């Protein structure tokens, strides 16, 4: 491995803390957060990171690579300081996500999974940001920017390129760098957990209307148990 001795010592120390959270004999279950730890250091899942995970968990490098290439949050080549993801899945696309993508891709001059010449911005088309109630949605290092337009997204990436602090719609007060957020995803608190909104009006509207009308979820009626020795009956068509 080509990590310096100081970096490798730090990574191994943090990895040991992550692994200790899992039951004895199940260290390999820590692979997902360890891959985030690798990305917090290298900006992607590097060959050195794969070798380190393999050594720490006692699994082959092929097994580590198989996991790293399965999940889209793990990057196969260096990622910029800010990963800008534009949702172009069904609802976001209908609400303007496709137009946002075309505008920001043209403005930055790169396509999906590509990085701007400055190294600041990596763009990514995302299948779903799990925020349909705020469509169209853009994410920067997994932080939400809701109800976006082509103009607002271009302004956002310009601010990032200029090195200015940007503020998500929900979550922390300002967007951390890609590597900083990867360290959080590895399981290390960043002291920003209580900042900002976690759920806005669009997410809680249904609950508020239900409360105002005293609506509650129906309580399922338990079917009586069949007497011992009697097979329970099924409705027609059920197996």
N, C-alpha and C positions, 0 to 999 in steps of 0.2 A: 504494500500500500504506500501511496505517496503523501499521505497526511504527515504534517510535521509531528514530532513527538508530543508537543504541547496540545495540538488540536486533537490528536488521537486519544490522548489521555482524557481530555475534557469530554469527548464524544463517548468514550467507554464509561466514564463516570455517570453521565446523564443516561446512557443506555441501561446501565445497571439499575438506576432508579426506576426506569420504565418497566424493565423486566420484573422487578420486585413486586409490582402491582398484580402480577398474575400468579395463580396457584403453582406450587412446586411441581415440576415435571411438565409444565405447560408453557415454557419460555417461548416457544415458537409462536404462540398467540400474540406476542408483542411485536410481530413483524410490521404490522401496519403503522403503529406510531413510530417505530424505528425508521421506517422509510421517510416519514415526515421529518424526523430528526436529521436524516441525511440531507434532505432538501433544504433544511434550515442552514446547513453549512455550505452546500455546493450549489444550491439553486436548481438542482435536478437530481435524479437518482443516478449518480455517477458509478463508474466501475469500481472506484475505491469504496464507495458507500455500499455497493452490493457485496463486495468482499468482506467489509466490516460486519454487516448484518449476518452473513453466512458464518463467519467465525464466532460471533457472539451467541448465535442461536443453535449452532451445530446442524445447520441444514446446508444443502448444496447451493452454489451460486445460481444454478439453473432454477431451483425452487424460488429463490428470492426474485430472480428476473421474471419468472412466470407471474408472480403476484404484482410486481411493479409495472408490468406491461398490460395487466388486466384492467386496472383502475385508472380512470382518466385524470385523477388528481395528482398522480405521480408522473412527472415529466421526464422525457427521455433525452432531452438536450437542454442546455442552459436557458433559464427563464429570466425575463427582464425584472427590473425592480418592482414593476407593477404589472400583474396579470389582469388584463381587462377582458372580461367575458361578456359577450352579448348573447342573450337568449334569443334563438330563432326557432324555438319549438312552437307548436300550434297556436296557443293564445297570444304569446308575445309577438309571433310573426304577424298574426292578423291585426294586432294593435300597433304595429309599426316596427317590430324588431328587425325585419329584413331590410327596411329602409335605413335603420340605424346602422346595421352592419355594413351595408354598402357605403354609407357616408363615412364612417369612421375608418374602414379599411382603406378607402381611397385617400382619406386625409393623412393617415399615418404612413401609407405606402407599403403596407405588408398585408399578407393574408392570414388565415387561421394558423395558429401554432407557430407564428413567425414573430421576430423581434425587430423593433425599430433600430436604425443605425446607432442611435445613442445608447442603446441597451436599457433604456428606461421602460419601454412599453412592449409587452407581448400580447398579441390579440388572440382571442379564442372564440369560436362559435360554440355556444353551449346549448345542449339539448333541452335542459330545464334548470331553472334556478330555484324551483320550489317556491315561487312567489307570484303565482298567477293573479292574485288579487291586486297586484301593483304593476301589471303589465303595461308597457314593455319595460323589462328590468335589465340593468347592466350591473355586473359585479366587478369590484376591484379587489383582488386578493381575498375573495370570498365575502366581501362586505357589500351590502346592498345600496344601490342607487335606483330608486323607484321612479315609475312614471316618466321614463326618459323620452327624449326626442333626438333626432339627428343633431340638432344644434347644441343641445345640452351635453350630449356625449362628446362631441368634438371639443367643446369648451372644457370638459372634464379632462380629456387626454392632453390638451394644451397646458392645463394647470399642472398635471403630473410631469410632463416633459420639462416644464419650467422649474420644477423642484418645489412647487408650492404645496402647502398642506391642503388636503381636500377632506370634506366632511360627509360621511355616509348618511343616507336617509334614516337608517336604523343602526343600532349597534354602537361601536366605540365612537368617541368624539372625532377622531381623525383616522385615516387609513394607515395601517402599518405597512411596512414593506413586505414583499413576498416571503423573504426569509424569516422575518419576525413572526409572521402569521404561521409559517410552517413550524416554528418552535412551539407556538401555542398548540397547534394541532398534534404535536408530539406528546402533549400532556403537561406542559409547563405554563402556569398561570402568568398572565401579562398585566394583571391589576386593572384591566379595562372591562371586566365582566359586568359591572353594574352601570356602565355608561350608556346613555341614550335609550331610545325606545327598543323594546324587543318585539312587541306586536302593536301595530298601529290600528287606526280606526277601521280600515278595510278588512283587517283580519278578525276583529272582534265584533263587527257589526251584527252578525247573526246571533251571537251570544247576548248582546245588549237587547236586541229585539225580543229574544226569548224571555229574558228577565223581565222586561217591561210588560209582557203579556202573561207572565207566570207559566210559560210553557216548560214542560219537562219531557224527558225521553220516556217512551213507554217502557213499562216494566215487563219483561218476558214472563209468561206464565209457564211454570214448570209442569211438564207432563207427568202424570202419576206413574210410579214404577209398576211394572208388571209383576204379578205374584210369582213366587218362586216356582220354577218348573213350567211357566207359561212364556212362550216366545212373545216379545213385544210386537205389536202390529205396526205396519207402515202404511202411509198414505199411498193411494194408487199412483203408480209411476215412479215411486221412490225405490231405491235398492237398499 
